[in-house]
Amino acid sequence: MRRVNKDQRVRISLTLNGRKMSADAEPRMLLSDFLRHSLGATGTHVGCEHGVCGCCTVQIDGTAVRSCLTLAMQAEGREVTTVESLAGPGGKLNKLQQAFQNHHALQCGFCTPGILMSFTDYLARNPKPTEEELRDVLGGHICRCTGYAGIMAALKEAAGLTNANEPTGAKS
Amino acid sequence: MSQRLGTSVARKEDPALLSGRGRYADDLPVPAGTLHAHVIRSPHPHADIVSIDPAEALAKDGVWAVITGDDIRKISDPFLVALKSPIHQWSLAVDRVRFAGEPVALVVAESRYLAEDAAELVQIEYAPLEAIVDPVAACKPSAPILHPDAKTNEVSVRKFAYGDTKSAFERADRIVKLTVDFHRLSFTPMECFVAVAQYNPANDSYDCMANFQGPFSTHPVMARALRVPGPKMRLRIPPDSGGSFGIKLSVFPYVVLAALAAKITGRPVKWVEDRAEHLLAASSGPNRVTEIEAAVTKDGKILGLKMDQLEDYGAFLRAPMPGPLYRMHGAVTGGYDVPNIDVINRVVLTNKMPASLIRGFGGPQLYLALERLVQRIAIELGLDHLEVIKRNLVPPEKFPYHAAAGSLYDSGDYPRAVETAIGGGRLDYLKKRRDEARAAGRKYGIGFAVVVEPAMSNMGYLSTLLTPEARDKAGPKNGATSMVTVNLDPLGAVSVTADVTVQGQGHETVLAQIVAEQLGLTPGDVDVTLEMDTAKDQWSIAAGTYSCRFTPGTAVAAHMAASQIAAKLKGIAAKQLNVLPDDVELVGGRIRSRSNPDNAVSFSRIAGTSHWSPVMLPDGMAPVISETGVWNPPELAPPSGDDRINTSFTYGFVFDMCGIEIDPITYQVKVDRYVSMHDAGKILNPMIADGQIRGAFAQGVAAALYEEFVTNEEGAFLTGTFADYLVPTVSEIPEVEIIHQETPSPFTPLGAKGLAEGNCMSVPACIANAIADALGVKDVQLPATPRRIHALMAQHGGVR
């Protein structure tokens, strides 16, 4: 295990969305701050800094984690994936992102990246979830704008529980 | 899919926000050399500041300054207050702290981490004073006084009388009375406050950036505090904001604080609030104690009302407070045709965080009292609640309707809305569920709520706070000016700027729809830029996004600006097509002759004419490159000599109905079914409209059942994390069935009204009425937590 002095700035290297990157940081620096302010990946948002709201969710080696409860050093040498990685060439939205637009699953968009990163992980591990399971996972996120109905509709579409051609976000 | 106005056009905002390409305040670049600030806050609710010793903090590497109240009082003035009372608030506490969490000092350092470290080294000595947190007790002569110069905590009392309430009460068969307490809460946006400021000593000017939401009437408050003319207090607002719900108005004291820190340090200063600070000290909705009584006939007709509203604004009266007490004033009789009403409005200060804007803005407090009263009238007269509602609704033939206290309700058909909502088997279903539950010994109740939802505030409403004599002296205040600019670029592309601040309401999409509609284009052809710069964009004091002003205000200004452009383009095209302007239409990206559609030219060619070929303009026409629509409806008059005030411009209607059941084990209130009927006139984008309704509904549920800022008797704040302050997750928000009725407003060319706050007003009242019905109780304190429900049931013998 790497040992560092708490007052000593250290070089932290990781793979961000497939690209190797590194920057200097204090050992105590949060991963959320490191991603946003040292690496410029501002798509990850900070909502509460105590692990409740889920805005800052990213993936480390494919697993969703709260980047505000993770030190940047803990991601040393690992694969970090953030919301910036989701869209395809030319900015084409992926299935989950497109479902969010179809169902008006976002308003201000601040909590959205965290929810997308949670479900990118979850749907990869459990591609055929029930509505209850989707609800359980979404319970790890706070959205203040939408009342969640549009998000649930989007998740159901992305999980194949509803037909993509029948947007339901605006209706019930 | 149709792209027309009135259809669910997909949001233009979404692709960027879904891809991590939003540009929120903390994402934007700052100047090289920017310092970072951390606010040191008072641990005491009420104390004198004896001394502040920054020496140890200043000795640390990278620490530039520790700024205190003594520093800022020398170079700034207290914030302007709507009330002529010596309630002085600076951007840091001066001499005394008055609520737990009040900013006492600002540490400025080379990083946020360093600033927070240094803050722990600042030695502050306090001499604690007795705190007062209860609004009723704060009005007593024995209470400790927050602002000694004001000599009282009850800093404003105004009495209003409309009609002949005295004789209404004499004529009544019965008087029904109720005291209702509305609690403190905040709709805490997910993004906290951000402020960045620079100072230029060469011309004594400030350049600030913050996720401010308006109203821009607060801009002069900031400029005055900084002792500069408005143009020297430039404020930029980022293109994206992580929600606001009224709360981000309250970033303004921190904008001033960051500006002063920039002046003191000579470097740009950035401050980002964290969640603990936000919950502790950012902003709260005001709590209100309402004593309300109705004079009624035995068949349930309300002859007159009396209301005594005591509203608690916390430690200071920040602009534009006491807004919530007056924003609803003209519409204080809600959806009911009641000609006689006496109102007493009282403002009290206590040792709690200052209250300010919050979605619903005075509506939740008013309607909880009024709608609980109507339910009590039914109970006390032995009538059906719904029958009492129907007996008193403003009848459709009376529109436009002059409400007793001055509001001019533009349009509506309230009885039809109620009939539609209860129809389709919906009320029968609730009754069946209630009968079944009660037969099985369970506690089930049905609630109703009627709400008139105001939109776009009259900038003069707050002057109702002053006496007519004081208003005469000060001069009239009224109106609400909205502005939108439509621009044509050299290749004929269309772009739009507007006087709103982005918070997630989809304004970019709806503005593009409105402008495209007038110009024969699609929303995809119209680029909308909504970041704001007070130095370069069009704005009035009414600018910003609050009080549902977008649809009745900014949307209309966009329609006007686009119509102005269209009319001129028709003139230009007429000359080129050799037809009369009346024969020209803009359709499908073409400009053509109506009578001979083959005689056509592309939109972009005509739109670019003023840039390239002014010679081709009709004689006397100035180049058409930019048009600003300016909208100020005449209905927004100043308060009259007899204190009648048309507080808002449009008035929508909401009727809610729900069934709830009390869980016999956990005492949780469970919503079984919820129906919400809305008449907001014409709907511009149904998907976005329903999104706003669902969002307000969730916040209404939060207010009714979960969220509460709790301050104990000593003034300590107990809900400072998301583990204590319960923001609902998906599991806590029930389904809502939304029904629309469209009674267009006759006062706006779009016929559309605001609709994004109604459910914040209706849901607490509707759920409280359902609880009262379920338990047969009179007093229902919100939020109706399991602990409170258990206590109510224990008191009424309902606990097994």
Chai-1 contact restraints between the chains, C-beta under 6 A:
chainA,res_idxA,chainB,res_idxB,connection_type,confidence,min_distance_angstrom,max_distance_angstrom,comment,restraint_id
A,T42,B,D27,contact,1.0,0.0,6.0,A-B,restraint_1
A,G43,B,G20,contact,1.0,0.0,6.0,A-B,restraint_2
A,G47,B,M190,contact,1.0,0.0,6.0,A-B,restraint_3
A,C48,B,R275,contact,1.0,0.0,6.0,A-B,restraint_4
A,C48,B,F722,contact,1.0,0.0,6.0,A-B,restraint_5
A,E49,B,D274,contact,1.0,0.0,6.0,A-B,restraint_6
A,E49,B,R275,contact,1.0,0.0,6.0,A-B,restraint_7
A,H50,B,T721,contact,1.0,0.0,6.0,A-B,restraint_8
A,V52,B,F722,contact,1.0,0.0,6.0,A-B,restraint_9
A,C55,B,M190,contact,1.0,0.0,6.0,A-B,restraint_10
A,V83,B,G20,contact,1.0,0.0,6.0,A-B,restraint_11
A,E84,B,G20,contact,1.0,0.0,6.0,A-B,restraint_12
A,A87,B,S19,contact,1.0,0.0,6.0,A-B,restraint_13
A,Q97,B,L18,contact,1.0,0.0,6.0,A-B,restraint_14
A,F100,B,L18,contact,1.0,0.0,6.0,A-B,restraint_15
A,Q101,B,A10,contact,1.0,0.0,6.0,A-B,restraint_16
A,Q101,B,D14,contact,1.0,0.0,6.0,A-B,restraint_17
A,H104,B,M687,contact,1.0,0.0,6.0,A-B,restraint_18
A,H104,B,G691,contact,1.0,0.0,6.0,A-B,restraint_19
A,L106,B,L17,contact,1.0,0.0,6.0,A-B,restraint_20
A,Q107,B,G504,contact,1.0,0.0,6.0,A-B,restraint_21
A,C108,B,G242,contact,1.0,0.0,6.0,A-B,restraint_22
A,C108,B,G243,contact,1.0,0.0,6.0,A-B,restraint_23
A,C108,B,Q503,contact,1.0,0.0,6.0,A-B,restraint_24
A,C108,B,G504,contact,1.0,0.0,6.0,A-B,restraint_25
A,G109,B,L17,contact,1.0,0.0,6.0,A-B,restraint_26
A,G109,B,G22,contact,1.0,0.0,6.0,A-B,restraint_27
A,F110,B,M190,contact,1.0,0.0,6.0,A-B,restraint_28
A,F110,B,E191,contact,1.0,0.0,6.0,A-B,restraint_29
A,F110,B,G242,contact,1.0,0.0,6.0,A-B,restraint_30
A,C111,B,M190,contact,1.0,0.0,6.0,A-B,restraint_31
A,P113,B,G20,contact,1.0,0.0,6.0,A-B,restraint_32
A,R135,B,V730,contact,1.0,0.0,6.0,A-B,restraint_33
A,L138,B,V730,contact,1.0,0.0,6.0,A-B,restraint_34
A,G139,B,T729,contact,1.0,0.0,6.0,A-B,restraint_35
A,G139,B,V730,contact,1.0,0.0,6.0,A-B,restraint_36
A,G139,B,S731,contact,1.0,0.0,6.0,A-B,restraint_37
A,I142,B,V727,contact,1.0,0.0,6.0,A-B,restraint_38
A,R144,B,P189,contact,1.0,0.0,6.0,A-B,restraint_39
A,R144,B,M190,contact,1.0,0.0,6.0,A-B,restraint_40
A,R144,B,G243,contact,1.0,0.0,6.0,A-B,restraint_41
A,C145,B,G243,contact,1.0,0.0,6.0,A-B,restraint_42
A,C145,B,G504,contact,1.0,0.0,6.0,A-B,restraint_43
A,C145,B,G695,contact,1.0,0.0,6.0,A-B,restraint_44
A,T146,B,G695,contact,1.0,0.0,6.0,A-B,restraint_45
A,G147,B,R694,contact,1.0,0.0,6.0,A-B,restraint_46
A,G147,B,G695,contact,1.0,0.0,6.0,A-B,restraint_47
A,G147,B,F697,contact,1.0,0.0,6.0,A-B,restraint_48
A,G147,B,A698,contact,1.0,0.0,6.0,A-B,restraint_49
A,G147,B,I733,contact,1.0,0.0,6.0,A-B,restraint_50
A,Y148,B,V730,contact,1.0,0.0,6.0,A-B,restraint_51
A,Y148,B,I733,contact,1.0,0.0,6.0,A-B,restraint_52
A,A149,B,R694,contact,1.0,0.0,6.0,A-B,restraint_53
A,A170,B,S8,contact,1.0,0.0,6.0,A-B,restraint_54
A,A170,B,P686,contact,1.0,0.0,6.0,A-B,restraint_55
A,A170,B,M687,contact,1.0,0.0,6.0,A-B,restraint_56
A,A170,B,D690,contact,1.0,0.0,6.0,A-B,restraint_57
A,S172,B,E737,contact,1.0,0.0,6.0,A-B,restraint_58
